Amino acid sequence: MAAGVPGRSTAAHRKNRAELKKLTAEHNLPCALCGQAIDTTLPHTDPEAFEYDHIKSIKTHPEIADDPSNGQPSHKRCNQNKGAGDARPGLGDPSEVW
């Protein structure tokens, strides 16, 4: 019997996800992708629900798929929009205050 898909269905991933969800709820951690609050009580089907996001894609970095330091809280919607790639850099600060 297979042990699971690293970063998706292993016991280590389930543990990492549960711990991050608990930390997110206790400390009101925002979504790492959009910066907005996450309601950890929403059902997993809700687009605003908590979802475990891999900072570095498990497709390109399978060796760290189950490493807890490669996880960050996100909304389901934000994580799906990000897709399988690594996070895109933001635009940064504007050069002038308008």
N, C-alpha and C positions, 0 to 999 in steps of 0.2 A: 504494500500500500504506500502510495506517495505521501510525503510529508507536507505537501502543499506548494503553492507557487510563491516563491520569495517575494515579499513586499505586498502580497495580496491575501494569502490564505494560510500562512504558517501560524503556528502558535505564538512565535515571537512578534509577528505583525499584529495579531489580535491583542496581545498584551500591550504593545507600544500604542496602539490606537486607543485602548481603554484608558491608559494612563494619561495620554495627551487630552482626551475628552474630559477627564476628571480635572486636570490642571486648567483647562480652558474654562470650565464651569466655575471652579473655585476662585480663579484670579481674573475672570472676565477678559481672557485673552482675545484680541481681535483676530479677524481673518488676516492671515499673512499676505493675502493677495490683494484685497481691497481696503483693508483697514477698518472695516465696520464690525460691530458686535455680532457674536454668534450665539443663537439660542440653542443650547445643547439639549433642550427638552423636546425639540421638534422631531417628528418621525423622519427616518432616513430618506424617505421619498420626497420630502419637502426640499425645494431648491435652496432654501436658506438654512438647511440643517448642517450640523457639524460634519465635516469630512476630513479624514487624514490625508494631507498632501505631502508627497515626496518632493523635497527641495530639489534634489537631483533625480532626474528621471530613472526609473528602474529599468527602462529599456536600454539606456546608454551607460548606466552604472549599476549593473546587477549585483556587484560585489558588496554594495552598501544598502541593498533593498530592505533589509530588516534591521538596519542600524538606527536606533532611536534618535540619534542626532540628525538624521536625514528627514525627520518628520516635522511638519508644522500644521497648525490648525487652519482650516479654510471652510468656506461655505461649499456645499455641493456644487452650486452653480459656478462659482469661481474656479473650482478645481476642474470642472468639466470644460470650461472655457479655456483654461490653460492647456489642457490636453496632455499628451504624453511627453512633451518637451520640457526643458528647464524653464524657469520663470523668465519672463521678458523684463528687461530693465525698464524702470520708469523714465519719464521725461526729465526728471530732476527739477531743480528750482529755476524759476524764470530769471532772466538776466536783469529785468527791471520790475519794479513794483508798479502796476498799472492802476 
